[in-house]
Amino acid sequence: MRAAIIGATGYGGAELVRILHSHPKCEVVSVHSSSQSGIEYKNSYMHTQDRTPFVLESIDAYEIAKKADIVFMATPAGISSKLTPEMVDAGLKVIDLSGDLRIKNLQDYEKWYKKAAAPKSVVEEAVYGLSEWSKESVRTAKVVANPGCYPTATLLGIVPLVNKDLIKLSTLIIDAKSAVSGAGRSPSEVTHFPEMNDNFRIYKVNQHQHIPEIEQMLTSWSEEKTPISFNTHLVPMTRGIMATMYAQLKNAENSESIHDLYNEIYEDSPFVRIRPLGTFPSTKEVYGSNFCDIGLSYDERTNRVIVVSVIDNLMKGAAGQAVQNLNIMMGIEETTGLDFIPVYP
């Protein structure tokens, strides 16, 4: 498979370059930038020197299609909505890492993202690529909407309980924390070192653009249609997401039965690791990897289950899952090019 990467100078694009450099079945044939065309890629990321002999190219769908079979859209929101239709018309498959193709209700997208939506036909064609739960659809997809980082951690953690109708969805509270790289490479006042270092802040309270994405997907597994409480915090670290979820169960359970359920559901999912009862994951333990680690506990006093899910936001939350979806689309082992141990410490 020959791949092109649009938005290669962002953090997600850089991770795609790193992963695919060692992928045995996929070759990066071109990298693209709307603002840095003609510049050597190593000038953006000197750690790739002598490994990525690319020059950043302008974005022309038909020129890209002459060399590539698939294009990764590692772009900010509002760009893929315009470019993906051109890529599809040129005969390319697309894996979109932005949020432009995830939300099926176009009015919801425009409300939460404050941008014009992609054409309805393209959004409808896009398959939501939560790899562990969407394999059959991804296998035959031409366009994949790669899930957001927060939704990936949240959904992998809570869907087993929703799918089995074990929780009262209206009681679900999601308390999520993210590293600063999730905000992208362009600096802002919030991500400026003096503002973020030694600090811990909540942001976009009840307004995060991933809320409708999570709600949309939960309704695909549940007949209960209800808003959720989802709020996000920035932590002064480079990579990682921790989503801690609380929900009331419909009936009394015990930790052992819930733990068995998770082990059974994710038995054939190589990138989801369920922790032994009584232990909980930390972000450092998935750093630089495509793993999602999950720990859980049931509180008999409150009849409430607590699920803790951690991922690397740039890997399982972006580039890693995109390559996992690529592998599924290609019909090869989904761990190909991704089967490495997390970086520690």
C-alpha positions in Angstrom: 0.0 0.0 0.0 1.3 3.4 -0.9 0.3 6.3 1.4 0.3 10.1 1.4 0.1 12.2 4.5 -1.6 15.6 4.5 -0.7 17.6 7.5 2.6 15.9 8.0 4.1 18.7 10.1 1.6 18.3 12.9 2.1 16.0 15.8 -0.3 13.4 14.4 1.3 13.6 11.0 4.7 13.1 12.6 3.6 10.0 14.4 2.2 8.6 11.1 5.6 9.2 9.5 7.4 7.5 12.4 5.1 4.4 12.5 4.9 3.9 8.7 8.7 4.2 8.3 8.9 0.7 9.8 5.6 -0.7 8.4 6.3 -3.8 6.3 3.2 -3.4 4.1 2.8 0.3 3.6 5.2 2.9 2.2 4.9 6.7 2.6 5.3 8.1 -0.9 4.6 11.8 -0.2 4.0 14.2 2.6 2.0 17.4 2.2 1.6 20.8 3.8 -0.6 23.8 2.8 1.9 26.3 4.2 5.4 24.7 3.9 5.4 23.3 0.3 9.0 22.9 -1.0 10.6 22.6 2.4 12.5 19.5 3.4 10.5 17.5 6.0 13.5 17.2 8.3 13.4 21.0 8.8 10.2 20.5 10.7 11.4 17.5 12.7 15.1 17.1 12.9 14.7 13.8 14.8 13.8 12.3 11.4 17.1 13.3 9.7 18.5 10.6 7.4 15.2 8.6 7.8 12.7 10.7 5.9 14.1 12.1 2.6 10.9 13.9 1.9 10.2 17.4 0.6 6.8 18.8 1.6 4.5 19.0 -1.4 1.5 21.1 -2.2 -2.0 19.5 -2.0 -3.4 18.3 -5.3 -5.7 15.3 -5.2 -5.0 14.1 -8.7 -1.2 14.5 -8.4 -1.4 12.6 -5.1 -3.4 9.8 -6.7 -0.7 9.3 -9.3 1.6 7.9 -6.5 -0.6 6.9 -3.6 -3.5 4.5 -2.9 -4.6 6.0 0.4 -4.2 9.4 2.1 -4.1 10.2 5.8 -5.7 13.5 6.6 -3.8 14.6 9.7 -5.3 18.1 9.5 -7.1 20.5 11.9 -10.9 20.6 11.8 -12.4 22.4 8.9 -9.8 21.3 6.3 -10.6 17.6 5.6 -14.2 18.6 5.0 -13.0 20.4 1.9 -10.2 18.1 0.8 -11.7 14.7 1.4 -14.3 15.0 -1.4 -11.5 15.8 -3.8 -9.5 12.8 -2.7 -12.4 10.5 -3.1 -13.1 11.9 -6.6 -9.5 11.2 -7.5 -10.0 7.5 -6.5 -8.1 7.6 -3.2 -9.1 5.9 0.0 -9.0 8.3 3.0 -8.4 7.9 6.7 -9.3 11.2 8.3 -7.8 12.0 11.7 -9.7 15.2 12.1 -13.3 15.5 13.5 -14.8 16.6 10.2 -16.3 13.2 9.2 -17.2 11.7 12.6 -20.6 13.4 13.3 -23.4 12.3 11.1 -25.7 15.1 12.0 -24.3 18.0 10.0 -26.1 20.6 12.1 -24.5 19.1 15.3 -21.1 19.3 13.7 -21.5 23.0 12.8 -22.9 23.8 16.2 -20.0 22.2 18.1 -17.1 22.8 15.7 -18.2 26.3 14.5 -17.2 25.3 11.0 -19.0 24.4 7.7 -19.7 20.7 7.5 -18.4 18.4 4.8 -20.8 17.3 2.0 -23.5 15.0 3.4 -22.6 12.2 0.9 -19.0 12.1 2.2 -20.0 12.1 5.8 -22.5 9.3 5.2 -19.9 7.2 3.4 -17.4 7.6 6.2 -17.1 4.6 8.6 -16.4 5.4 12.2 -13.2 3.6 12.8 -13.2 2.6 16.5 -11.1 -0.4 15.5 -12.1 -2.9 18.2 -15.8 -2.3 17.5 -16.0 -1.5 13.8 -13.8 -4.1 12.1 -16.4 -5.4 9.7 -17.3 -1.9 8.4 -13.7 -0.7 8.3 -12.6 -3.8 6.2 -14.7 -2.6 3.2 -14.5 1.2 3.8 -13.2 3.7 1.3 -13.4 6.5 3.9 -12.7 6.1 7.6 -13.4 8.7 10.2 -10.7 8.0 12.8 -12.2 8.6 16.3 -11.1 11.4 18.5 -8.6 10.8 21.3 -11.1 11.5 24.2 -13.8 9.4 22.5 -11.4 6.5 22.0 -10.4 6.3 25.6 -14.0 6.8 26.7 -15.8 4.4 24.4 -13.3 1.6 24.8 -13.8 1.9 28.5 -17.5 2.2 28.8 -19.0 0.4 25.7 -18.9 -3.1 27.2 -21.3 -2.0 29.9 -23.5 0.0 27.5 -23.6 -2.9 25.0 -24.8 -5.3 27.6 -27.3 -2.8 29.0 -25.8 -2.8 32.4 -25.7 0.9 33.3 -28.2 3.7 33.5 -26.8 5.9 30.8 -28.3 9.0 32.2 -26.0 8.6 35.3 -22.8 8.4 33.3 -20.2 11.0 34.2 -16.9 11.1 32.3 -14.0 13.0 33.9 -11.1 13.1 31.4 -7.6 14.5 31.5 -5.3 15.1 28.6 -1.6 16.0 27.9 -0.9 19.2 26.2 0.1 17.7 22.8 -3.6 17.1 22.3 -3.9 20.8 21.6 -1.6 20.5 18.6 1.7 22.0 17.7 0.6 25.6 17.3 1.2 27.5 20.6 -1.5 29.3 22.5 -1.9 31.1 25.7 -3.2 28.0 27.4 -0.3 25.8 26.2 2.4 28.4 26.8 4.9 26.9 29.3 4.5 29.5 32.1 0.7 29.0 31.9 0.7 25.2 31.8 3.7 24.2 33.9 2.8 23.4 37.5 -0.8 23.9 36.6 -4.0 21.8 36.2 -7.0 23.3 34.5 -10.5 22.4 33.3 -11.4 23.7 29.9 -14.4 23.8 27.5 -16.8 23.0 30.4 -19.9 21.4 29.0 -18.8 22.6 25.5 -16.2 20.1 24.3 -16.6 19.2 20.6 -16.2 15.5 21.4 -19.5 15.4 23.4 -21.7 14.9 20.3 -19.3 12.3 19.0 -19.4 10.2 22.2 -23.2 10.6 22.5 -23.7 9.6 18.8 -21.7 6.4 19.3 -23.3 5.4 22.6 -26.7 5.5 21.0 -25.5 3.0 18.5 -25.2 0.5 21.3 -28.0 1.6 23.6 -31.7 2.3 23.2 -31.4 4.9 25.9 -31.0 8.3 24.2 -29.7 10.7 26.8 -27.1 13.5 27.1 -23.9 12.7 29.0 -21.7 14.7 31.4 -18.3 14.9 29.9 -15.6 17.4 31.0 -11.9 17.7 30.2 -8.8 18.9 31.9 -5.3 19.8 30.8 -2.3 18.2 32.7 1.2 19.5 32.3 2.7 16.5 30.5 3.4 15.8 26.9 1.4 12.6 26.1 -1.5 10.7 27.5 -5.2 10.6 28.3 -7.0 9.2 31.3 -10.7 8.9 31.3 -12.4 8.1 34.6 -16.0 7.1 34.2 -18.7 6.7 36.8 -22.2 5.2 36.3 -25.0 3.6 38.2 -25.7 0.0 37.4 -29.3 -1.2 36.6 -28.9 -4.1 38.9 -26.5 -5.1 41.7 -23.3 -6.8 40.4 -19.8 -7.5 41.7 -16.4 -6.5 40.5 -15.5 -10.1 39.5 -18.4 -10.5 37.1 -17.8 -7.1 35.4 -14.1 -7.9 35.2 -14.9 -11.2 33.5 -17.2 -9.4 31.0 -14.4 -7.1 30.0 -11.9 -9.9 29.6 -14.4 -11.8 27.4 -15.3 -8.9 25.2 -11.7 -7.8 24.6 -10.2 -11.3 24.5 -9.4 -11.0 20.7 -8.4 -7.3 20.9 -4.6 -7.2 21.0 -4.4 -3.5 21.9 -6.9 -3.5 24.8 -5.4 -4.7 28.1 -7.6 -5.3 31.1 -5.9 -4.8 34.4 -6.2 -7.4 37.2 -8.8 -6.4 39.8 -7.5 -4.0 42.4 -5.0 -2.4 40.0 -5.4 0.6 37.7 -3.4 1.9 34.8 -1.5 5.1 34.4 -0.7 7.1 31.3 3.0 6.4 31.5 2.3 2.6 31.0 0.9 3.2 27.5 3.3 6.0 26.5 4.3 5.8 22.8 2.2 2.7 22.2 -1.2 1.8 20.6 -2.5 0.2 23.8 -5.6 1.1 25.7 -5.3 -0.1 29.3 -8.5 -0.4 31.4 -9.0 -0.9 35.2 -12.4 -1.1 36.9 -14.1 -1.4 40.3 -17.7 -1.9 41.5 -18.8 -0.1 44.6 -21.5 -2.1 46.3 -22.4 0.8 48.7 -23.4 3.1 45.9 -24.1 0.5 43.2 -21.7 2.5 41.0 -19.1 1.2 38.6 -15.8 3.1 38.1 -13.9 2.5 34.9 -10.4 4.0 34.2 -9.1 4.0 30.7 -5.7 5.3 29.5 -4.2 5.8 26.1 -1.4 7.8 24.4 -3.4 10.6 22.7 -1.1 10.7 19.7 -1.1 6.9 19.2 -4.2 5.0 20.1 -5.9 8.4 20.1 -4.7 9.4 16.6 -1.9 8.0 14.4 -1.7 4.5 16.0 -5.4 3.8 15.6 -5.3 5.2 12.0 -2.6 2.6 11.1 -4.6 0.0 12.9 -7.5 0.9 10.7 -5.2 0.8 7.7 -4.2 -2.7 8.5 -7.8 -3.8 8.8 -8.6 -2.2 5.5 -5.7 -4.0 3.9 -6.8 -7.4 5.4 -3.6 -7.9 7.3 -2.9 -8.5 11.0 -4.0 -5.4 12.8 -0.9 -5.3 14.9 1.4 -4.9 11.9 3.8 -2.0 12.4 2.3 -1.3 15.8 3.4 -4.3 17.9 5.9 -2.6 20.2 6.2 -2.2 24.0 5.4 1.2 25.5 8.3 3.6 26.3 9.1 3.6 30.0 9.8 5.5 32.1 
